[in-house]
């Protein structure tokens, strides 16, 4: 089942961090501290949110439940109704950026839900959008007693994105700010943001990094690979522009040939989701040409 939520085997990171996998779609996390059990993202709807809660349930004795939305995308925050709203299964504070709340209350988000509900009524028929309830701008710290969770803004993939640094164990939860083989920027204007966010995460010098869309074995080296991808893309796009390429190529243009950077060459690591990531690479070429012009 694509939305089955299972616990991923720990292969060496701190035992207080649980990785929960929702089919082939996304990994989310449960952080168990002395004071809190903290869910990092709530998944795609009430069923998956409840399944995540069930994994966390044994750790809740003597601890307060908190939830975090790394950002408002459907695979990360559409399970909020399990924790907030009139029929919440387990009411709990949901922490996110102000922009995350704005995105979830937007007409665009509701329209997206209606479109996905019409396409997959069995999957999204019971889903209701609920906004996070504890909001911040750039930085928020949760003192868990033994572990400190430092939430900090990492825009670029989305304007509302946050990542989490746990200094006591050198653990970074990157969310979608970094990804295998690369994270998705949203526009030319967001390219500096996504690259700055990656640079910020590298500067933390994490010992361990877990991602929402990458193998648990990817490690800190994926941050370096993501940074190198955008650096190489900029180099090729600047060279193409210097040779007379248009900053806004016509539809149908072979963009990979135009800038001399085929998808396979650009990949920092292999992927079995070529059909998903190749369009992202083509979109990044257009964005980078526009940004460099």
C-alpha positions as CSV (number, residue, x, y, z in Angstrom):
1,X,0.0,0.0,0.0
2,X,1.5,3.4,-1.0
3,X,0.4,5.1,2.3
4,X,1.4,2.3,4.7
5,X,3.5,3.8,7.6
6,X,6.3,1.7,8.9
7,X,9.3,2.1,11.2
8,X,12.6,2.1,9.4
9,X,15.4,0.0,10.9
10,X,18.0,2.0,12.8
11,X,21.3,1.6,11.1
12,X,23.4,3.6,13.6
13,X,21.9,7.0,14.4
14,X,20.7,8.0,17.9
15,X,18.0,5.7,19.2
16,X,15.9,8.7,20.2
17,X,15.3,9.5,16.5
18,X,12.7,7.2,14.9
19,X,12.4,7.2,11.1
20,X,8.9,6.5,9.8
21,X,8.4,5.7,6.1
22,X,5.1,6.3,4.3
23,X,5.4,3.8,1.4
24,X,7.8,5.1,-1.3
25,X,6.6,8.6,-0.8
26,X,8.3,10.2,2.2
27,X,10.2,9.7,5.5
28,X,9.1,11.6,8.6
29,X,10.5,11.5,12.1
30,X,9.7,11.0,15.8
31,X,12.1,12.6,18.3
32,X,11.8,11.2,21.8
33,X,13.2,13.6,24.5
34,X,12.9,13.6,28.3
35,X,10.0,16.1,28.1
36,X,8.4,15.6,24.7
37,X,7.6,13.3,21.9
38,X,8.0,15.4,18.8
39,X,6.5,14.4,15.4
40,X,8.4,16.0,12.5
41,X,5.6,16.2,9.9
42,X,2.2,14.7,10.0
43,X,2.0,13.0,6.6
44,X,-0.8,13.0,4.0
45,X,-4.1,12.7,5.8
46,X,-6.0,11.3,8.9
47,X,-5.1,7.7,8.3
48,X,-1.4,8.2,7.9
49,X,-1.3,10.8,10.7
50,X,-3.0,8.3,13.0
51,X,-0.6,5.6,12.0
52,X,2.3,7.9,12.8
53,X,0.7,8.6,16.2
54,X,0.4,4.9,16.9
55,X,4.2,4.5,16.4
56,X,4.8,7.3,18.8
57,X,2.2,6.2,21.4
58,X,4.4,3.9,23.5
59,X,6.8,6.8,24.2
60,X,4.1,9.2,25.4
61,X,3.9,8.0,29.0
62,X,5.1,11.0,31.0
63,X,5.8,13.1,27.9
64,X,3.9,15.8,26.1
65,X,3.2,15.3,22.4
66,X,4.3,18.1,20.0
67,X,4.1,18.2,16.2
68,X,6.1,20.1,13.7
69,X,5.4,21.0,10.0
70,X,8.6,21.4,8.1
71,X,6.4,23.0,5.4
72,X,2.9,22.9,4.0
73,X,3.3,20.5,1.1
74,X,0.6,17.7,1.0
75,X,2.9,14.9,2.0
76,X,4.2,16.7,5.1
77,X,1.2,18.6,6.7
78,X,-2.1,17.2,5.5
79,X,-2.3,14.9,8.5
80,X,-2.6,17.9,10.9
81,X,-6.3,17.2,11.6
82,X,-5.2,14.3,13.8
83,X,-3.6,16.8,16.2
84,X,-5.7,20.0,15.7
85,X,-9.3,20.8,14.9
86,X,-12.8,19.8,16.2
87,X,-12.2,16.0,15.8
88,X,-8.5,15.8,16.6
89,X,-7.6,12.3,17.7
90,X,-4.8,13.5,20.0
91,X,-4.8,17.3,20.4
92,X,-1.3,18.7,20.4
93,X,0.5,21.9,19.5
94,X,1.6,22.0,15.9
95,X,4.7,24.2,15.3
96,X,5.6,25.8,12.0
97,X,6.5,29.1,10.4
98,X,4.0,31.8,9.8
99,X,4.3,31.2,6.1
100,X,3.4,27.6,6.5
101,X,0.1,28.6,8.2
102,X,-0.5,31.1,5.4
103,X,0.0,28.5,2.8
104,X,-2.3,26.0,4.5
105,X,-5.1,28.6,4.7
106,X,-4.7,29.7,1.1
107,X,-7.2,29.2,-1.7
108,X,-4.5,27.4,-3.6
109,X,-4.1,24.8,-0.9
110,X,-7.8,24.2,-0.8
111,X,-8.0,23.9,-4.5
112,X,-5.1,21.4,-4.5
113,X,-6.9,19.3,-2.0
114,X,-10.1,19.4,-4.0
115,X,-8.2,18.3,-7.1
116,X,-6.5,15.5,-5.4
117,X,-9.7,14.4,-3.7
118,X,-11.5,14.3,-7.1
119,X,-8.6,12.2,-8.5
120,X,-8.2,9.9,-5.5
121,X,-11.4,10.1,-3.3
122,X,-10.4,7.0,-1.3
123,X,-7.1,8.5,-0.4
124,X,-8.1,12.2,0.3
125,X,-11.9,12.0,0.9
126,X,-11.6,12.5,4.6
127,X,-8.7,14.9,4.5
128,X,-9.2,18.4,6.0
129,X,-6.6,21.1,6.1
130,X,-5.7,22.3,9.5
131,X,-3.2,25.1,10.2
132,X,-0.3,24.8,12.6
133,X,-1.0,26.5,16.0
134,X,2.4,27.7,17.3
135,X,4.1,30.0,14.8
136,X,7.5,31.6,14.5
137,X,9.5,33.5,11.9
138,X,13.2,32.4,11.6
139,X,14.2,30.4,14.7
140,X,12.6,28.6,17.6
141,X,14.2,26.4,20.2
142,X,12.5,23.4,21.9
143,X,14.3,22.3,25.2
144,X,13.5,18.7,25.5
145,X,15.6,18.2,28.6
146,X,18.2,15.9,27.1
147,X,17.9,17.1,23.5
148,X,17.5,20.6,22.1
149,X,15.7,21.0,18.8
150,X,16.7,24.2,17.0
151,X,14.2,25.0,14.3
152,X,15.5,27.4,11.7
153,X,14.2,28.7,8.4
154,X,15.6,27.0,5.2
155,X,13.6,28.5,2.4
156,X,14.0,27.7,-1.3
157,X,12.2,24.5,-1.9
158,X,9.2,26.3,-0.4
159,X,9.2,29.8,1.2
160,X,7.9,28.3,4.5
161,X,10.4,25.5,4.9
162,X,12.3,24.8,8.1
163,X,14.9,22.3,9.2
164,X,15.9,21.0,12.6
165,X,19.3,20.9,14.3
166,X,19.9,18.8,17.4
167,X,23.4,19.8,18.6
168,X,23.8,17.3,21.4
169,X,24.0,14.5,18.9
170,X,25.1,16.3,15.8
171,X,21.9,15.4,14.0
172,X,20.3,17.5,11.2
173,X,16.8,16.8,10.0
174,X,16.9,18.5,6.7
175,X,13.3,18.0,5.5
176,X,13.1,18.8,1.8
177,X,15.8,21.5,1.9
178,X,18.1,18.8,0.6
179,X,17.2,15.7,-1.2
180,X,18.5,12.8,-3.4
181,X,19.4,13.5,-6.1
182,X,18.7,17.2,-5.6
183,X,16.0,19.4,-4.0
184,X,13.5,21.2,-6.1
185,X,13.6,25.0,-6.3
186,X,10.3,26.8,-7.1
187,X,11.5,29.7,-9.2
188,X,14.5,31.6,-10.4
189,X,14.1,33.9,-7.5
190,X,14.3,31.0,-5.1
191,X,17.6,29.6,-6.4
192,X,19.7,31.8,-4.1
193,X,17.5,30.8,-1.2
194,X,17.8,27.1,-1.7
195,X,21.6,27.4,-2.2
196,X,21.9,29.5,0.9
197,X,19.9,27.0,2.9
198,X,22.2,24.2,1.8
199,X,25.2,26.3,2.7
200,X,23.8,27.0,6.2
201,X,23.2,23.3,6.8
202,X,26.7,22.4,5.7
203,X,28.1,25.0,8.0
204,X,26.6,23.2,11.0
205,X,29.0,20.3,10.2
206,X,26.5,17.7,11.1
207,X,27.6,14.2,12.0
208,X,24.3,12.7,10.9
209,X,21.7,14.0,8.4
210,X,18.3,12.5,7.8
211,X,16.2,13.6,4.9
212,X,12.5,13.2,3.9
213,X,13.4,12.1,0.4
214,X,16.8,10.3,0.5
215,X,18.1,7.0,1.8
216,X,18.8,7.0,5.5
217,X,22.4,6.2,4.5
218,X,22.9,9.4,2.4
219,X,24.6,11.2,5.3
220,X,26.2,14.7,5.3
221,X,27.8,14.1,1.9
222,X,24.4,14.6,0.2
223,X,24.5,18.2,1.3
224,X,27.8,18.7,-0.5
225,X,26.4,16.9,-3.5
226,X,23.3,19.1,-3.6
227,X,25.5,22.2,-3.4
228,X,27.8,20.9,-6.1
229,X,24.8,20.3,-8.4
230,X,23.6,23.9,-8.3
231,X,27.2,25.2,-8.7
232,X,27.7,23.0,-11.8
233,X,24.4,24.1,-13.2
234,X,25.3,27.8,-12.7
235,X,28.7,27.2,-14.4
236,X,27.1,25.6,-17.4
237,X,24.3,28.1,-17.7
238,X,26.7,31.1,-17.6
239,X,28.9,29.5,-20.2
240,X,25.8,28.9,-22.4
241,X,24.7,32.6,-22.0
242,X,28.2,33.8,-22.9
243,X,28.0,31.7,-26.1
244,X,24.8,33.4,-27.1
245,X,22.1,31.2,-25.6
246,X,18.8,32.8,-24.8
247,X,17.9,33.4,-21.2
248,X,14.4,32.3,-22.0
249,X,14.6,29.4,-24.5
250,X,11.6,28.6,-26.6
251,X,9.4,25.7,-25.8
252,X,10.7,22.5,-27.3
253,X,14.4,23.6,-26.9
254,X,16.8,20.8,-26.0
255,X,17.8,22.4,-22.7
256,X,20.3,19.8,-21.7
257,X,22.1,20.2,-25.0
258,X,21.8,24.0,-24.8
259,X,23.8,24.2,-21.6
260,X,25.8,21.0,-22.1
261,X,24.6,19.4,-18.9
262,X,22.6,16.1,-19.5
263,X,20.5,14.9,-16.6
264,X,22.7,11.8,-16.1
265,X,25.9,13.9,-15.9
266,X,24.3,16.3,-13.5
267,X,23.2,13.7,-11.0
268,X,25.2,13.7,-7.8
269,X,24.0,10.1,-7.2
270,X,22.0,7.6,-9.2
271,X,18.2,7.6,-8.9
272,X,15.5,5.1,-9.8
273,X,13.0,7.9,-10.2
274,X,14.3,9.4,-13.5
275,X,10.8,10.3,-14.7
276,X,10.2,12.4,-11.6
277,X,13.6,14.2,-11.3
278,X,14.5,14.8,-15.0
279,X,11.7,17.4,-15.4
280,X,13.0,19.0,-12.3
281,X,16.5,19.3,-13.8
282,X,15.0,20.8,-17.0
283,X,13.0,23.3,-14.9
284,X,16.2,24.2,-13.0
285,X,18.0,24.9,-16.3
286,X,15.3,27.4,-17.2
287,X,15.4,29.0,-13.7
288,X,19.2,29.2,-13.7
289,X,19.4,30.8,-17.2
290,X,16.9,33.4,-16.1
291,X,18.7,34.1,-12.8
292,X,22.1,34.3,-14.5
293,X,21.0,36.6,-17.3
